[in-house]
Amino acid sequence: MKLHLCFYLLFISALVKAQNRFDVSSASEFSAAQQDAIYGDTIVWESGIYSNTRMDINKDGLIIRAESHGTVLFKGVSRVVINANDITFSGFQYIGGFIGNLDVIRVFGSDVLITQVNIQNYTCHKYLVVDEISRRTTISYCNFENRLNLDDKNILSILVDNEPGYHKIQYCSFKNFDGTGNDQGIEPIRIGVSTQGHLDSRTLVEYCYFTQCNGDGEIISHKARQNVYRYNTFEDNPYSELVLRHGDEGIIYGNFFLNNMGGVRIREGSQHFIYNNYFQDIDRRAIFLMNDPADPLSDIHIYHNTIINSEEVILGGDGNNPPTNVTIANNIFAHPLEQLFDEDSKSETWIGNFYFGDLGIEIPSNGLLNSDPNLSENSEGFFQPDSNSAVIASASDGYPPVPLYPEMDYDHEILLDIMQDSRSESINERAIGASEFSLLKNVQPHATETNTGPSYLFDSLVNYVAVNASQLYIGKEGDLKTVDISSNMDWEVVNDSDWISTDLSVGTSDAQLVITIDANQESSNRSATLTIGEGAEMVTIIIFQDAGDPVNLFENLKDQLTLFPNPTFGNVKLSNIPPDISETQIELLQLNGTRIFSQAYIIRNNELVMDIDHLVSGTYILNMKFFKNDETLHSELTSKLIRN
C-alpha cells in the first residue's frame, strides 16, 4: 500500500511540475520560455500588439495561447512555424502583415490544434499550410479573410503523403477573397495538389462558412482521395463553387449552397457521392458533371438532394467523354430558374426522383416523376416537405451504397437527413430529397457567419492600424505607389516631406492609400517618412528615392560588376568580378543600421551567389569589401538591395 502511495505521489508531483505557466511579451521572452518549458506547460502571450514577431515552436506538448482570446495581435513581418507535436495554438490575431512569399502559419508537427485564430488582410504566400509529414492537425473556429495580394496561391493548404493525414477543418469562416473567379488560384481550401491525386488524405471539412470567396472558381479544391465535406454553408459566392478535382472518392453531404454561381462541380475522378445537400438560388448551375478527356468521370452518385429555384444540373453528355455509371436517386428538382437539366448522356440511371418545372431533356423511361413535391417555405426562408407532401416515405432503393473509409466516421448509410433528424432504416420509408417531414425543426444552415470563426471576431478587443509595407524604394522618376491600410480605429496620415503626397489624410477603417512621388531632380538620394495612425498606435512607411543624377554605387567597378536580380525574390548573383579579386567580405544591413549578417565569400569563376531567401521583404544596404589575391584591399562598395 505504501509503495502504491509513493508512486501516486510521484505521479502527482510530476504532473504538477509539468503544468507551469510562462507569461511573455516579446519574441526573446517566448524563446526563453520555450527553452525552459517541458511537456504540458503553457506559454501565455500578454495582451497587446506585436510587430515583426516570428515564433518557431519546437518542443512537444506545449500550449501556446493569448492571455485572452483576440487580445494578442501580430502584424508586420510576423508568422509562426510549428515543428513540434501535441501543440495547442490558440487565441491570436494576424492582421495587416506582409511577409512576401512566406506562409503565416506552417505546420510540420502532428496532433496540432489551431483554434480561435484570425488571419486577415495579410500580404503573404498562404495563410496556413499543413505539411505532408503532419498527421491529425485540427483547425477549428478560425477566420481566414481578405488576403491583400492576388497571387496564384491558395489560402489553406493541406498537403498529402503516402499515409492519410486525418486532418480536420471545423467551424471556420472563409470570407472576402477578392477576384473574378476563373483560375486565379485563390482557393480558400485546397486538399492535395495535382500530383497527389492518387493519395488518400481522409480530411474532414465540416461546419464551415464560405462567403464572397471570389479569388478562384474553386471554393474547395479536392485534389486527393477520400475527403469528406459535410454541414458547410456556401453563401453569396457569385463566381465560385465546390470542385472535385484529381482525387477520387469525394463525399459531399449535408451542405447548403445558397445564392452562388454554382454548387458542386465534378471535373475529374470516380466514385464520388453527393447526398443530403440543399441548393437554392444558384444562378448558373447547381451540379455540373464535366466532359473532360484528361480523366473522364465514372461512378458518380447523386442521392437525396433538394434543388430549388436554381439553374440547371449539367450532366456532361455533350462531348466525346461523357460521365459513365451516373446514378441519380431520390432527389427533388423543383421550380428551376429556366430548366432543370442539360447535356444528359441518356445513360444515367434514374431512381425515385421528383421533378417540377421545365425538364430541359428528354424524360427517361423511369425514375423521374413529374409531380409537385409540395415544399413549404419555413420562417427562415428555406423549403421542406409539407405534411401532405408526396415525397414523404416515398424513396426507392436499388442504388449503390456509400462506402465508409477506414478510421473515419460519417453518415454513410444516410440514416440522417440534412438537419440530422433520423431517417428510417428502411429506404422505402424515407422521404425523397434532403429532409424528412418535421413539425419541430426548420431546414436551415448549420454553419453561419456568427457561429463560425473565432468567438471574439465581431468584438473590437484591441485597436490596431497596420500597413502592408514598411519601406518603398522609388527610382529617380516620379511614381505612384499604393499601400493597404488595415485598421479598426480612426487614423490620420502625417507626411514629413513636400515631394510626396497622399490621396487620403484621414480614415476610420481599412483603406487603400495612394502615394504620389515627385521626380527627383537633385544629385543626391533622398528619403521621407509617412506616419499613419492615432494616439499610441502608429505605423511608419519610409520612402527612398534615387538621385536625378545617378549616384555611382560601384565607383571604379561600375563598368564591370553586375548585381542581379535586384529586386530579388531569393538568391542574388554578383558577377563580372575582376580576376585579381579572390575574396569579398559582405555585410548586409537594415536601413536603420542593424546588421543582418557579415560573411566572407570566396570568388569562383569571377562571381558569387548570396542566398537571401530567408529575408523578409524590404530594402537593405549591401557593404562589400573586395580583396586581391595577395589579401590586400582592392575596393569598398555600397549598394541598395531590394528583397521582394
C-alpha positions in Angstrom: 0.0 0.0 0.0 2.8 2.4 0.9 4.6 1.6 -2.3 1.4 2.4 -4.3 1.0 5.6 -2.4 4.6 6.6 -3.2 4.2 6.0 -6.9 0.9 8.0 -6.8 2.6 11.0 -5.1 5.5 10.9 -7.5 3.0 10.9 -10.4 1.0 13.8 -9.0 4.3 15.7 -8.3 5.5 15.2 -11.9 2.1 16.3 -13.2 2.1 19.5 -11.2 5.6 20.2 -12.2 4.7 19.8 -15.9 1.9 22.4 -15.7 4.0 25.6 -15.4 2.8 28.9 -17.0 5.2 31.3 -18.6 4.0 34.8 -19.4 5.8 36.5 -22.3 5.6 39.8 -24.2 8.4 39.6 -26.8 9.9 37.1 -29.2 13.0 36.8 -27.0 10.9 36.1 -23.9 9.0 33.5 -25.9 12.2 31.8 -26.9 13.5 31.7 -23.4 10.2 30.4 -22.1 10.2 27.6 -24.6 13.7 26.7 -23.7 12.6 26.2 -20.0 9.2 24.7 -20.7 8.5 20.9 -20.6 5.7 18.8 -21.9 2.3 20.1 -20.6 3.4 23.6 -19.9 1.6 26.8 -21.1 3.2 29.9 -22.7 0.9 32.9 -22.5 1.3 36.0 -24.6 0.3 39.1 -22.7 -2.4 41.2 -24.4 -1.0 43.7 -26.8 0.1 44.4 -30.4 3.4 42.9 -31.6 5.3 43.7 -34.8 7.8 41.6 -36.7 7.4 38.5 -34.4 8.3 35.0 -35.6 7.5 32.0 -33.4 9.3 28.7 -34.0 7.6 26.1 -31.9 10.0 23.2 -31.5 9.1 21.5 -28.2 6.4 18.8 -28.0 3.3 19.1 -25.7 3.1 22.9 -25.2 0.0 25.1 -25.0 0.7 28.5 -26.6 -2.2 30.9 -26.2 -3.2 34.5 -25.9 -3.8 35.9 -22.4 -7.4 36.4 -23.6 -8.6 35.3 -27.0 -8.4 38.0 -29.6 -6.3 40.5 -27.5 -2.9 39.5 -28.9 -2.4 40.8 -32.4 0.6 40.3 -34.6 1.4 42.5 -37.6 4.3 43.5 -39.8 6.7 40.6 -40.5 5.0 38.1 -38.2 4.5 34.4 -38.7 4.7 31.0 -36.9 6.2 27.7 -37.7 5.0 24.6 -35.7 7.7 21.9 -35.9 6.6 20.1 -32.7 3.9 17.5 -31.9 0.9 17.8 -29.5 0.7 21.6 -29.7 -2.3 23.8 -28.9 -2.0 27.2 -30.6 -5.0 29.5 -29.7 -6.4 33.0 -29.5 -4.1 35.0 -31.7 -4.9 37.5 -34.5 -2.6 38.1 -37.5 -3.8 41.3 -39.3 -2.3 43.6 -41.9 1.1 41.8 -42.1 3.4 41.5 -45.0 5.8 38.5 -45.3 6.4 38.2 -49.0 6.4 34.6 -50.2 6.2 33.1 -46.7 3.3 31.4 -45.0 1.6 32.9 -41.9 1.3 29.5 -40.2 3.1 26.4 -41.3 2.5 23.1 -39.6 5.1 20.2 -39.7 4.1 18.6 -36.4 1.3 16.1 -35.7 -1.6 16.2 -33.3 -1.7 20.0 -33.5 -4.7 22.1 -32.6 -5.0 25.6 -34.1 -8.1 27.3 -32.7 -9.6 30.8 -32.2 -7.1 32.3 -34.7 -7.9 35.2 -37.0 -5.8 35.8 -40.2 -6.9 38.9 -42.1 -5.6 41.4 -44.6 -2.2 39.8 -45.0 0.3 40.0 -47.9 1.9 36.6 -48.0 2.2 33.2 -49.7 -0.5 31.2 -47.9 -2.4 31.8 -44.7 -2.0 28.2 -43.4 -0.2 25.2 -44.7 -0.3 21.7 -43.2 2.7 19.8 -44.5 2.8 16.3 -45.8 4.5 14.9 -42.7 1.8 16.2 -40.4 -0.9 13.9 -39.0 -4.2 14.7 -37.3 -4.0 18.5 -37.4 -7.2 20.2 -36.3 -8.1 23.7 -37.4 -11.2 25.0 -35.6 -13.0 28.3 -35.0 -10.6 30.2 -37.2 -11.3 33.0 -39.6 -9.4 33.4 -42.9 -10.2 36.7 -44.7 -9.1 39.0 -47.5 -5.5 38.3 -48.4 -4.3 41.5 -49.9 -2.1 40.1 -52.8 -3.9 38.3 -55.6 -1.1 35.9 -56.4 -1.8 32.4 -57.5 -1.6 30.9 -54.1 -4.5 29.2 -52.1 -5.4 30.2 -48.6 -5.4 27.0 -46.5 -3.4 24.1 -48.0 -3.5 20.5 -46.8 -0.7 18.5 -48.4 -0.8 14.8 -48.6 1.7 12.0 -48.1 1.7 8.2 -48.7 -0.4 7.8 -45.5 -3.7 9.5 -44.7 -3.4 12.7 -42.7 -6.8 12.5 -41.0 -6.9 16.3 -40.6 -10.0 18.3 -39.6 -11.2 21.8 -40.6 -14.1 22.7 -38.4 -16.3 25.7 -37.6 -14.1 28.0 -39.6 -15.1 31.0 -41.7 -13.6 32.0 -45.1 -14.6 35.5 -46.3 -14.0 38.3 -48.7 -11.3 37.0 -51.1 -11.4 39.4 -54.0 -11.3 38.4 -57.6 -13.4 37.4 -60.6 -13.3 33.6 -60.2 -11.6 31.8 -63.1 -8.3 30.2 -62.4 -6.7 32.8 -60.2 -5.6 30.2 -57.6 -7.0 31.8 -54.5 -9.0 28.8 -53.3 -10.0 29.1 -49.7 -9.2 25.4 -49.2 -7.1 23.1 -51.3 -6.5 19.5 -50.2 -3.6 17.9 -52.1 -2.1 19.0 -55.4 -2.4 17.5 -58.8 0.5 15.1 -58.3 -1.1 13.9 -55.0 -4.5 13.0 -56.6 -3.8 9.2 -56.2 -3.2 9.5 -52.4 -5.7 9.1 -49.6 -6.0 12.2 -47.4 -9.1 11.5 -45.4 -9.5 15.1 -44.4 -12.8 16.2 -42.9 -14.2 19.7 -43.6 -17.3 20.4 -41.6 -19.5 23.2 -40.2 -17.5 25.9 -42.1 -18.9 29.1 -43.7 -17.8 30.4 -47.1 -18.9 33.8 -48.4 -17.6 36.2 -51.1 -14.8 33.8 -52.0 -14.2 35.1 -55.5 -10.5 34.8 -55.9 -10.9 31.5 -57.8 -13.7 29.4 -59.4 -13.0 26.7 -56.8 -14.0 27.4 -53.2 -12.7 24.0 -52.1 -10.4 22.2 -54.5 -10.4 18.4 -53.8 -7.1 17.1 -55.2 -6.6 13.9 -53.1 -8.8 10.9 -52.2 -11.4 10.1 -49.6 -12.1 13.5 -48.2 -15.5 14.3 -46.5 -17.2 17.7 -46.8 -20.3 18.0 -44.6 -22.6 20.5 -43.0 -20.9 23.5 -44.5 -22.6 26.6 -45.9 -21.6 28.2 -49.2 -23.4 31.5 -49.5 -23.2 34.6 -51.7 -20.2 33.4 -53.8 -21.0 34.9 -57.3 -18.1 33.3 -59.1 -17.3 30.0 -57.4 -18.3 26.5 -56.3 -17.1 23.4 -54.5 -15.0 21.4 -57.0 -13.9 17.7 -57.1 -10.6 17.6 -59.0 -7.9 14.9 -59.3 -8.7 12.8 -56.2 -11.4 10.1 -56.4 -13.9 9.2 -53.7 -15.1 12.5 -52.5 -18.0 12.6 -50.1 -20.3 15.7 -50.1 -23.3 15.7 -47.8 -25.4 17.9 -45.5 -24.2 21.2 -47.1 -26.2 24.3 -48.0 -25.4 26.0 -51.3 -27.2 29.4 -51.3 -27.2 32.3 -53.8 -24.0 31.2 -55.5 -22.8 30.9 -59.1 -22.7 27.1 -58.7 -23.0 24.3 -56.2 -20.9 21.3 -56.9 -18.7 20.8 -60.0 -17.1 17.4 -60.6 -14.3 17.8 -63.1 -12.3 14.6 -62.6 -12.3 11.3 -60.8 -14.7 8.4 -59.9 -16.7 7.1 -57.0 -17.9 10.5 -55.8 -21.0 10.7 -53.6 -23.2 13.8 -53.3 -26.2 13.4 -51.0 -28.4 15.2 -48.5 -27.5 18.6 -49.8 -29.7 21.7 -50.2 -29.3 24.0 -53.3 -31.3 27.3 -53.5 -30.9 30.4 -55.8 -28.0 29.0 -57.8 -27.7 31.3 -60.8 -25.6 29.2 -63.2 -25.5 25.5 -62.4 -26.5 23.6 -59.3 -24.4 20.4 -60.1 -22.0 20.2 -63.1 -20.6 16.9 -64.3 -17.8 17.8 -66.7 -16.9 16.1 -70.0 -13.1 16.1 -69.6 -10.8 13.9 -71.7 -8.0 14.0 -69.2 -9.8 12.0 -66.6 -13.4 11.1 -67.6 -15.9 10.8 -64.8 -17.3 7.4 -63.7 -19.4 6.1 -60.9 -21.0 9.4 -59.8 -23.7 9.1 -57.2 -26.3 11.8 -56.6 -28.8 10.9 -53.8 -31.4 12.7 -51.6 -30.6 16.3 -52.6 -33.1 19.2 -52.8 -32.5 21.6 -55.6 -35.0 24.5 -55.8 -35.2 27.9 -57.5 -31.9 27.3 -59.2 -30.3 26.9 -62.6 -29.8 23.5 -64.3 -28.0 20.3 -63.4 -25.5 19.8 -66.2 -24.9 16.1 -66.8 -21.9 16.3 -69.1 -23.3 14.4 -72.1 -22.0 16.8 -74.7 -18.6 15.8 -75.9 -16.5 12.6 -76.5 -16.0 11.8 -72.8 -19.4 11.7 -71.1 -19.6 10.5 -67.5 -20.3 6.8 -67.1 -22.3 5.0 -64.4 -24.1 8.0 -63.1 -26.8 7.2 -60.6 -29.4 9.8 -59.6 -31.7 8.6 -56.8 -34.4 10.1 -54.6 -33.7 13.8 -55.4 -36.1 16.7 -55.6 -35.6 19.1 -58.6 -38.2 21.9 -58.5 -39.0 25.4 -59.7 -35.9 26.0 -61.9 -34.9 29.5 -63.0 -35.1 28.2 -66.5 -34.8 24.4 -66.9 -33.8 21.6 -64.6 -31.3 19.6 -66.7 -28.9 19.9 -69.6 -26.5 17.7 -71.5 -27.8 14.3 -70.4 -25.9 11.3 -71.9 -29.1 9.2 -71.9 -27.2 6.5 -70.0 -27.9 7.8 -66.5 -29.7 5.6 -64.0 -32.7 7.4 -62.5 -34.3 6.1 -59.3 -37.2 7.6 -57.4 -36.7 11.3 -58.3 -39.3 14.1 -58.3 -39.2 17.0 -60.8 -41.5 20.0 -61.1 -40.8 22.6 -63.9 -39.2 22.6 -67.3 -37.2 19.4 -67.6 -34.9 20.5 -70.3 -34.1 17.0 -71.5 -36.0 14.0 -72.9 -37.7 12.3 -70.0 -36.2 9.0 -69.0 -38.4 5.9 -69.2 -38.5 5.6 -65.4 -37.1 7.0 -62.2 -38.1 10.7 -62.8 -41.7 11.6 -61.8 -43.3 14.8 -62.8 -45.0 15.9 -59.6 -45.3 18.9 -57.3 -43.2 17.9 -54.2 -45.3 20.3 -52.1 -42.5 22.0 -50.3 -43.4 24.8 -47.9 -41.2 27.8 -47.2 -40.4 28.0 -43.5 -39.8 31.0 -41.3 -36.1 31.0 -42.2 -36.8 31.2 -46.0 -36.0 27.6 -46.8 -38.2 24.8 -48.2 -39.1 21.5 -46.7 -41.8 18.9 -47.1 -45.4 19.9 -46.1 -47.5 17.5 -44.1 -49.3 16.3 -47.3 -46.1 16.1 -49.5 -45.9 13.1 -51.8 -42.2 12.8 -51.1 -42.7 11.6 -47.5 -42.0 7.8 -47.2 -41.6 7.5 -51.0 -37.9 6.8 -51.5 -36.8 4.0 -53.8 -33.9 1.6 -53.2 -31.6 -0.2 -55.6 -28.7 2.2 -55.8 -25.0 1.6 -54.8 -24.3 2.2 -51.1 -22.0 4.9 -49.8 -18.6 3.5 -48.7 -17.1 4.1 -45.3 -13.4 4.9 -45.5 -11.1 3.4 -42.8 -10.9 5.2 -39.4 -13.5 7.8 -40.5 -17.0 8.3 -39.0 -19.7 9.8 -41.1 -23.3 9.0 -42.1 -22.5 6.6 -45.0 -25.9 4.8 -44.5 -27.9 8.0 -44.9 -29.6 7.3 -41.6 -29.9 11.1 -41.0 -31.4 13.9 -43.1 -29.8 17.3 -43.7 -30.9 18.5 -40.3 -29.6 15.4 -38.7 -33.0 14.0 -37.9 -33.3 10.3 -38.1 -34.3 8.5 -41.3 -35.9 5.1 -41.3 -33.6 2.1 -41.7 -35.9 1.0 -44.4 -35.0 3.0 -47.6 -38.6 2.9 -48.8 -39.9 4.7 -45.7 -37.5 7.6 -46.2 -38.5 10.9 -47.7 -37.3 11.9 -51.1 -35.0 14.9 -51.0 -32.6 16.3 -48.4 -35.1 16.4 -45.4 -37.7 14.4 -43.7 -41.0 15.9 -42.7 -40.8 17.7 -39.3 -43.1 19.9 -37.3 -40.3 20.7 -34.8 -37.3 21.6 -36.8 -36.8 24.1 -39.6 -34.5 23.4 -42.5 -31.7 26.0 -42.2 -27.9 26.0 -42.5 -25.8 24.6 -39.7 -22.9 26.9 -40.3 -23.5 30.7 -40.3 -21.3 33.8 -40.2 -22.0 34.2 -36.5 -21.4 30.6 -35.3 -18.2 30.0 -37.1 -14.8 31.6 -36.8 -13.3 32.9 -33.5 -15.8 33.8 -30.8 -14.3 37.3 -30.5 -14.4 38.1 -34.2 -17.1 40.8 -34.0 -15.7 42.4 -30.9 -13.1 45.2 -31.1 -10.9 43.8 -28.4 -7.8 45.7 -29.4 -7.4 48.8 -31.6 -4.9 48.4 -34.4 -3.6 50.0 -37.5 -1.3 48.2 -39.9 0.1 48.6 -43.4 1.4 46.1 -45.9 4.8 47.8 -46.4 7.3 49.5 -44.2 9.6 50.7 -47.0 9.1 51.9 -50.5 12.0 52.2 -53.0 11.5 54.6 -55.9 13.6 55.3 -58.9 14.6 58.8 -59.8 11.5 59.3 -61.8 8.2 60.3 -60.2 5.8 57.4 -59.4 2.6 56.2 -57.9 2.6 53.7 -55.1 -0.3 52.1 -53.2 -0.3 50.6 -49.7 -3.2 48.8 -47.9 -4.2 50.1 -44.5 -5.8 47.6 -42.1 -7.5 49.3 -39.1 -10.5 49.2 -36.8 -9.8 52.7 -35.5 -9.6 56.3 -36.6 -6.3 57.2 -38.3 -4.6 60.1 -40.0 -1.6 60.4 -42.3 1.3 62.7 -41.4 3.9 63.5 -44.1 7.3 64.9 -43.3 8.2 65.9 -46.9 6.9 68.1 -49.7 7.9 65.8 -52.5 5.3 63.2 -51.6 1.6 63.5 -51.3 -1.3 61.1 -50.5 -4.9 60.9 -51.7 -6.2 60.4 -48.1 -5.4 62.3 -45.0 -7.7 60.6 -42.5 -9.7 57.3 -42.3 -11.7 55.1 -40.0 -11.2 51.5 -41.2 -9.5 49.5 -43.9 -8.4 51.6 -47.0 -6.0 51.8 -49.9 -3.7 54.7 -49.7 -2.3 56.2 -53.0 1.1 57.9 -52.6 2.3 60.3 -55.3 6.1 60.9 -55.6 7.6 63.8 -57.4 10.6 63.1 -59.7 14.0 63.7 -58.1 15.9 66.5 -59.9 18.7 66.6 -57.3 22.0 64.8 -57.5 21.6 63.0 -54.1 19.3 60.3 -52.9 16.6 61.3 -50.5 14.1 59.8 -48.1 10.8 60.7 -46.4 8.5 59.2 -43.8 4.8 58.7 -43.7 3.2 58.1 -40.3 -0.2 56.6 -40.1 -2.3 56.1 -37.0 -3.5 57.9 -34.0 -2.5 58.1 -30.4 -0.3 55.3 -29.2 -1.0 53.1 -32.3 1.2 54.4 -35.1 3.0 52.8 -38.1 5.6 54.4 -40.4 6.5 53.9 -44.1 9.9 55.1 -45.1 10.2 56.1 -48.8 13.6 56.1 -50.6 14.2 57.8 -53.9 17.3 57.6 -56.1 19.0 60.8 -57.3 18.2 62.5 -60.5 21.9 62.3 -61.4 22.5 58.6 -60.6 25.0 58.1 -57.8 27.9 55.8 -58.8 27.3 52.9 -56.4 30.1 50.8 -57.7 32.7 53.5 -58.1 35.6 52.3 -60.1 34.0 48.9 -60.8 30.8 50.3 -62.2 31.5 49.1 -65.7 32.3 45.6 -64.6 30.1 44.4 -61.7 26.6 43.2 -62.1 24.2 42.6 -59.2 21.3 40.6 -60.5 18.4 40.3 -59.9 17.7 43.4 -57.9 15.0 43.5 -56.7 15.1 39.8 -56.0 12.8 37.1 -54.7 15.6 34.9 -53.3 19.2 34.4 -54.4 21.2 37.3 -55.9 24.3 37.0 -58.0 27.3 39.3 -58.1 29.2 38.7 -61.4 31.9 40.1 -63.6 34.2 40.5 -60.7 37.8 41.3 -61.8 40.1 38.2 -61.9 42.6 39.7 -59.5 39.9 39.6 -56.7 39.8 36.4 -54.7 37.6 37.2 -51.8 35.0 39.6 -50.6 33.6 40.5 -47.1 29.9 41.3 -47.4 27.9 43.0 -44.7 24.1 43.2 -45.0 22.4 45.9 -43.0 18.8 47.1 -42.4 18.2 50.7 -43.3 18.3 51.7 -39.6 21.9 50.3 -39.5 21.1 47.0 -37.8 23.4 44.3 -39.1 21.8 41.2 -40.6 25.0 39.3 -41.3 28.6 39.7 -42.1 30.3 36.9 -44.1 33.3 36.2 -46.2 32.9 34.7 -49.7 35.5 33.1 -51.9 35.2 34.3 -55.5 34.9 31.5 -58.0 34.7 32.0 -61.8 34.5 35.7 -61.2 31.2 35.6 -59.4 29.4 34.7 -56.1 25.8 33.9 -55.2 24.2 35.0 -51.9 21.2 33.2 -50.5 18.8 35.8 -49.1 15.6 33.7 -49.3 15.3 33.9 -45.5 15.0 37.7 -45.5 11.7 39.4 -45.3 10.6 41.9 -47.9 12.3 45.3 -47.8 15.3 47.4 -48.8 18.7 46.6 -47.4 22.2 48.1 -47.6 24.9 45.9 -49.0 28.5 46.8 -48.0 31.2 45.0 -49.9 35.0 44.8 -49.3 37.0 43.2 -52.2 40.4 41.7 -51.5 43.1 40.9 -54.1 44.9 37.6 -54.3 47.6 38.9 -52.0 44.9 39.7 -49.4 45.2 43.5 -49.8 42.1 45.6 -50.1 41.0 46.3 -53.7 37.9 48.5 -53.1 34.9 49.1 -50.9 31.5 49.5 -52.5 27.9 50.0 -51.3 24.6 49.2 -53.0 21.0 49.0 -52.1 19.5 45.5 -52.3 15.7 45.0 -52.5 14.1 41.8 -51.3 10.6 41.4 -52.8 
